């Protein structure tokens, strides 16, 4: 069975889209983890500063 150039091109294009989506997903999940860690540490710092303010008064 011979594959037509168009079919081959389409397959290649789909592969590219799939890889791009995979990369995008990886970037987003990594970014989400970083954001989660950052917001958690920020929250911790905020709690500490609030605690210090309460202790100071």
VEXMAR-797786 format. One record per atom (N, C-alpha, C, O, CB): residue number from 1; chain; atom name; x, y, z. Coordinates in nm, 4 decimals, decimal comma. Glycine has a CB too. Layout:
<NUM A CA <X Y Z>>
...
***
This chain:
<1 A N <0,0842 -0,1200 0,0000>>
<1 A CA <0,0000 0,0000 0,0000>>
<1 A C <0,0883 0,1257 0,0000>>
<1 A O <0,1746 0,1434 0,0859>>
<1 A CB <-0,0956 0,0002 0,1234>>
<2 A N <0,0640 0,2105 -0,0972>>
<2 A CA <0,1434 0,3331 -0,1068>>
<2 A C <0,0691 0,4500 -0,0435>>
<2 A O <-0,0492 0,4719 -0,0698>>
<2 A CB <0,1770 0,3646 -0,2538>>
<3 A N <0,1389 0,5228 0,0383>>
<3 A CA <0,0780 0,6384 0,1034>>
<3 A C <0,0957 0,7611 0,0163>>
<3 A O <0,2055 0,7882 -0,0323>>
<3 A CB <0,1391 0,6619 0,2430>>
<4 A N <-0,0099 0,8338 -0,0030>>
<4 A CA <-0,0063 0,9535 -0,0861>>
<4 A C <0,0684 1,0656 -0,0138>>
<4 A O <0,0679 1,0706 0,1092>>
<4 A CB <-0,1493 0,9986 -0,1226>>
<5 A N <0,1317 1,1546 -0,0881>>
<5 A CA <0,2056 1,2653 -0,0258>>
<5 A C <0,1183 1,3495 0,0678>>
<5 A O <0,1637 1,3978 0,1715>>
<5 A CB <0,2649 1,3547 -0,1337>>
<6 A N <-0,0080 1,3653 0,0279>>
<6 A CA <-0,1006 1,4439 0,1084>>
<6 A C <-0,1248 1,3769 0,2430>>
<6 A O <-0,1250 1,4421 0,3474>>
<6 A CB <-0,2333 1,4636 0,0342>>
<7 A N <-0,1449 1,2463 0,2388>>
<7 A CA <-0,1693 1,1692 0,3601>>
<7 A C <-0,0480 1,1766 0,4518>>
<7 A O <-0,0611 1,1925 0,5731>>
<7 A CB <-0,2023 1,0225 0,3260>>
<8 A N <0,0676 1,1653 0,3934>>
<8 A CA <0,1923 1,1723 0,4682>>
<8 A C <0,2076 1,3103 0,5327>>
<8 A O <0,2462 1,3223 0,6490>>
<8 A CB <0,3124 1,1418 0,3762>>
<9 A N <0,1769 1,4127 0,4554>>
<9 A CA <0,1866 1,5506 0,5028>>
<9 A C <0,0910 1,5733 0,6192>>
<9 A O <0,1270 1,6362 0,7187>>
<9 A CB <0,1565 1,6497 0,3887>>
<10 A N <-0,0292 1,5225 0,6064>>
<10 A CA <-0,1314 1,5364 0,7093>>
<10 A C <-0,0874 1,4674 0,8375>>
<10 A O <-0,1033 1,5208 0,9473>>
<10 A CB <-0,2650 1,4788 0,6608>>
<11 A N <-0,0319 1,3483 0,8217>>
<11 A CA <0,0159 1,2706 0,9357>>
<11 A C <0,1277 1,3464 1,0079>>
<11 A O <0,1309 1,3531 1,1308>>
<11 A CB <0,0655 1,1314 0,8896>>
<12 A N <0,2176 1,4021 0,9303>>
<12 A CA <0,3297 1,4788 0,9832>>
<12 A C <0,2786 1,6018 1,0585>>
<12 A O <0,3298 1,6369 1,1649>>
<12 A CB <0,4253 1,5209 0,8693>>
<13 A N <0,1780 1,6657 1,0020>>
<13 A CA <0,1184 1,7849 1,0609>>
<13 A C <0,0524 1,7516 1,1944>>
<13 A O <0,0662 1,8258 1,2917>>
<13 A CB <0,0160 1,8468 0,9647>>
<14 A N <-0,0183 1,6407 1,1981>>
<14 A CA <-0,0848 1,5961 1,3202>>
<14 A C <0,0171 1,5645 1,4287>>
<14 A O <-0,0046 1,5929 1,5465>>
<14 A CB <-0,1720 1,4732 1,2922>>
<15 A N <0,1279 1,5058 1,3875>>
<15 A CA <0,2355 1,4725 1,4802>>
<15 A C <0,2914 1,6005 1,5435>>
<15 A O <0,3173 1,6062 1,6637>>
<15 A CB <0,3478 1,3938 1,4077>>
<16 A N <0,3093 1,7024 1,4596>>
<16 A CA <0,3580 1,8315 1,5062>>
<16 A C <0,2633 1,8940 1,6071>>
<16 A O <0,3059 1,9452 1,7106>>
<16 A CB <0,3780 1,9256 1,3891>>
<17 A N <0,1348 1,8892 1,5761>>
<17 A CA <0,0323 1,9439 1,6653>>
<17 A C <0,0353 1,8707 1,7988>>
<17 A O <0,0290 1,9320 1,9054>>
<17 A CB <-0,1082 1,9333 1,6010>>
<18 A N <0,0451 1,7383 1,7908>>
<18 A CA <0,0485 1,6559 1,9109>>
<18 A C <0,1688 1,6902 1,9986>>
<18 A O <0,1560 1,7043 2,1203>>
<18 A CB <0,0516 1,5079 1,8732>>
<19 A N <0,2851 1,7036 1,9360>>
<19 A CA <0,4080 1,7375 2,0086>>
<19 A C <0,3961 1,8763 2,0721>>
<19 A O <0,4371 1,8973 2,1862>>
<19 A CB <0,5303 1,7323 1,9137>>
<20 A N <0,3396 1,9698 1,9968>>
<20 A CA <0,3201 2,1057 2,0484>>
<20 A C <0,2279 2,1063 2,1689>>
<20 A O <0,2534 2,1757 2,2674>>
<20 A CB <0,2636 2,1965 1,9398>>
<21 A N <0,1215 2,0293 2,1607>>
<21 A CA <0,0271 2,0199 2,2716>>
<21 A C <0,0927 1,9573 2,3937>>
<21 A O <0,0693 1,9994 2,5070>>
<21 A CB <-0,0956 1,9387 2,2305>>
<22 A N <0,1744 1,8572 2,3691>>
<22 A CA <0,2450 1,7884 2,4769>>
<22 A C <0,3406 1,8851 2,5471>>
<22 A O <0,3466 1,8905 2,6699>>
<22 A CB <0,3224 1,6659 2,4220>>
<23 A N <0,4142 1,9606 2,4672>>
<23 A CA <0,5063 2,0603 2,5209>>
<23 A C <0,4312 2,1650 2,6008>>
<23 A O <0,4718 2,2022 2,7109>>
<23 A CB <0,5855 2,1266 2,4083>>
<24 A N <0,3206 2,2120 2,5436>>
<24 A CA <0,2383 2,3130 2,6091>>
<24 A C <0,1875 2,2623 2,7434>>
<24 A O <0,1876 2,3348 2,8429>>
<24 A CB <0,1207 2,3528 2,5195>>
<25 A N <0,1442 2,1369 2,7445>>
<25 A CA <0,0931 2,0751 2,8670>>
<25 A C <0,2030 2,0661 2,9731>>
<25 A O <0,1799 2,0947 3,0906>>
<25 A CB <0,0365 1,9349 2,8369>>
<26 A N <0,3215 2,0264 2,9304>>
<26 A CA <0,4351 2,0155 3,0222>>
<26 A C <0,4724 2,1512 3,0804>>
<26 A O <0,4972 2,1644 3,2003>>
<26 A CB <0,5559 1,9544 2,9506>>
<27 A N <0,4759 2,2516 2,9937>>
<27 A CA <0,5093 2,3874 3,0370>>
<27 A C <0,4054 2,4383 3,1361>>
<27 A O <0,4394 2,4971 3,2388>>
<27 A CB <0,5188 2,4826 2,9159>>
<28 A N <0,2778 2,4150 3,1041>>
<28 A CA <0,1698 2,4611 3,1903>>
<28 A C <0,1711 2,3927 3,3265>>
<28 A O <0,1510 2,4576 3,4291>>
<28 A CB <0,0368 2,4379 3,1230>>
<29 A N <0,1945 2,2624 3,3273>>
<29 A CA <0,1964 2,1890 3,4543>>
<29 A C <0,3152 2,2322 3,5402>>
<29 A O <0,3043 2,2436 3,6623>>
<29 A CB <0,2019 2,0370 3,4287>>
<30 A N <0,4289 2,2558 3,4744>>
<30 A CA <0,5481 2,3030 3,5453>>
<30 A C <0,5223 2,4423 3,6019>>
<30 A O <0,5539 2,4711 3,7173>>
<30 A CB <0,6717 2,3045 3,4511>>
<31 A N <0,4643 2,5278 3,5184>>
<31 A CA <0,4308 2,6641 3,5589>>
<31 A C <0,3327 2,6626 3,6757>>
<31 A O <0,3443 2,7421 3,7690>>
<31 A CB <0,3717 2,7426 3,4405>>
<32 A N <0,2363 2,5715 3,6694>>
<32 A CA <0,1356 2,5584 3,7745>>
<32 A C <0,2013 2,5173 3,9060>>
<32 A O <0,1676 2,5696 4,0122>>
<32 A CB <0,0278 2,4558 3,7340>>
<33 A N <0,2953 2,4232 3,8982>>
<33 A CA <0,3671 2,3778 4,0179>>
<33 A C <0,4477 2,4919 4,0786>>
<33 A O <0,4478 2,5110 4,2002>>
<33 A CB <0,4600 2,2594 3,9841>>
<34 A N <0,5160 2,5673 3,9935>>
<34 A CA <0,5968 2,6807 4,0389>>
<34 A C <0,5071 2,7847 4,1064>>
<34 A O <0,5399 2,8368 4,2130>>
<34 A CB <0,6740 2,7445 3,9199>>
<35 A N <0,3931 2,8140 4,0426>>
<35 A CA <0,2978 2,9112 4,0960>>
<35 A C <0,2451 2,8650 4,2305>>
<35 A O <0,2314 2,9439 4,3240>>
<35 A CB <0,1816 2,9331 3,9982>>
<36 A N <0,2157 2,7361 4,2391>>
<36 A CA <0,1630 2,6768 4,3618>>
<36 A C <0,2646 2,6907 4,4752>>
<36 A O <0,2300 2,7315 4,5860>>
<36 A CB <0,1272 2,5282 4,3394>>
<37 A N <0,3895 2,6564 4,4463>>
<37 A CA <0,4974 2,6641 4,5453>>
<37 A C <0,5199 2,8094 4,5873>>
<37 A O <0,5356 2,8393 4,7057>>
<37 A CB <0,6284 2,6033 4,4885>>
<38 A N <0,5213 2,8991 4,4886>>
<38 A CA <0,5436 3,0410 4,5153>>
<38 A C <0,4327 3,0990 4,6015>>
<38 A O <0,4594 3,1693 4,6990>>
<38 A CB <0,5538 3,1188 4,3847>>
<39 A N <0,3080 3,0695 4,5656>>
<39 A CA <0,1948 3,1233 4,6418>>
<39 A C <0,1921 3,0671 4,7835>>
<39 A O <0,1547 3,1370 4,8777>>
<39 A CB <0,0626 3,0919 4,5705>>
<40 A N <0,2318 2,9403 4,7986>>
<40 A CA <0,2353 2,8776 4,9308>>
<40 A C <0,3411 2,9450 5,0182>>
<40 A O <0,3161 2,9736 5,1353>>
<40 A CB <0,2640 2,7258 4,9186>>
<41 A N <0,4580 2,9699 4,9621>>
<41 A CA <0,5655 3,0341 5,0376>>
<41 A C <0,5312 3,1800 5,0681>>
<41 A O <0,5665 3,2320 5,1739>>
<41 A CB <0,6979 3,0259 4,9598>>
<42 A N <0,4620 3,2454 4,9743>>
<42 A CA <0,4185 3,3831 4,9959>>
<42 A C <0,3182 3,3895 5,1095>>
<42 A O <0,3221 3,4798 5,1930>>
<42 A CB <0,3577 3,4417 4,8680>>
<43 A N <0,2284 3,2923 5,1112>>
<43 A CA <0,1268 3,2835 5,2158>>
<43 A C <0,1936 3,2636 5,3514>>
<43 A O <0,1527 3,3225 5,4515>>
<43 A CB <0,0278 3,1683 5,1867>>
<44 A N <0,2967 3,1799 5,3531>>
<44 A CA <0,3712 3,1520 5,4756>>
<44 A C <0,4410 3,2790 5,5259>>
<44 A O <0,4398 3,3087 5,6454>>
<44 A CB <0,4747 3,0394 5,4515>>
<45 A N <0,5011 3,3528 5,4332>>
<45 A CA <0,5678 3,4783 5,4686>>
<45 A C <0,4680 3,5803 5,5207>>
<45 A O <0,4960 3,6545 5,6149>>
<45 A CB <0,6425 3,5353 5,3479>>
<46 A N <0,3507 3,5827 5,4578>>
<46 A CA <0,2447 3,6743 5,4985>>
<46 A C <0,1984 3,6428 5,6403>>
<46 A O <0,1783 3,7330 5,7216>>
<46 A CB <0,1263 3,6666 5,4009>>
<47 A N <0,1819 3,5145 5,6687>>
<47 A CA <0,1406 3,4710 5,8022>>
<47 A C <0,2449 3,5097 5,9066>>
<47 A O <0,2109 3,5535 6,0165>>
<47 A CB <0,1173 3,3191 5,8044>>
<48 A N <0,3722 3,4930 5,8711>>
<48 A CA <0,4812 3,5286 5,9625>>
<48 A C <0,4823 3,6781 5,9919>>
<48 A O <0,4979 3,7192 6,1069>>
<48 A CB <0,6159 3,4862 5,9037>>
<49 A N <0,4658 3,7592 5,8876>>
<49 A CA <0,4671 3,9046 5,9052>>
<49 A C <0,3474 3,9512 5,9871>>
<49 A O <0,3584 4,0443 6,0669>>
<49 A CB <0,4678 3,9748 5,7691>>
<50 A N <0,2324 3,8856 5,9670>>
<50 A CA <0,1123 3,9178 6,0449>>
<50 A C <0,1360 3,8819 6,1915>>
<50 A O <0,0989 3,9567 6,2819>>
<50 A CB <-0,0125 3,8421 5,9893>>
<51 A N <0,1979 3,7669 6,2131>>
<51 A CA <0,2273 3,7200 6,3488>>
<51 A C <0,3237 3,8173 6,4187>>
<51 A O <0,3071 3,8486 6,5365>>
<51 A CB <0,2879 3,5766 6,3451>>
<52 A N <0,4239 3,8642 6,3445>>
<52 A CA <0,5205 3,9592 6,3987>>
<52 A C <0,4536 4,0913 6,4331>>
<52 A O <0,4844 4,1530 6,5351>>
<52 A CB <0,6344 3,9822 6,2995>>
<53 A N <0,3614 4,1344 6,3469>>
<53 A CA <0,2888 4,2602 6,3694>>
<53 A C <0,2036 4,2501 6,4945>>
<53 A O <0,1967 4,3442 6,5735>>
<53 A CB <0,2008 4,2953 6,2478>>
<54 A N <0,1387 4,1359 6,5122>>
<54 A CA <0,0541 4,1130 6,6300>>
<54 A C <0,1406 4,1096 6,7568>>
<54 A O <0,1028 4,1642 6,8605>>
<54 A CB <-0,0261 3,9801 6,6152>>
<55 A N <0,2574 4,0444 6,7466>>
<55 A CA <0,3480 4,0353 6,8614>>
<55 A C <0,4052 4,1726 6,8988>>
<55 A O <0,4279 4,2016 7,0162>>
<55 A CB <0,4623 3,9375 6,8308>>
<56 A N <0,4276 4,2554 6,7982>>
<56 A CA <0,4884 4,3870 6,8196>>
<56 A C <0,3947 4,4813 6,8939>>
<56 A O <0,4398 4,5648 6,9724>>
<56 A CB <0,5283 4,4488 6,6862>>
<57 A N <0,2658 4,4686 6,8700>>
<57 A CA <0,1696 4,5600 6,9331>>
<57 A C <0,1395 4,5201 7,0764>>
<57 A O <0,0606 4,5865 7,1437>>
<57 A CB <0,0402 4,5642 6,8530>>
***
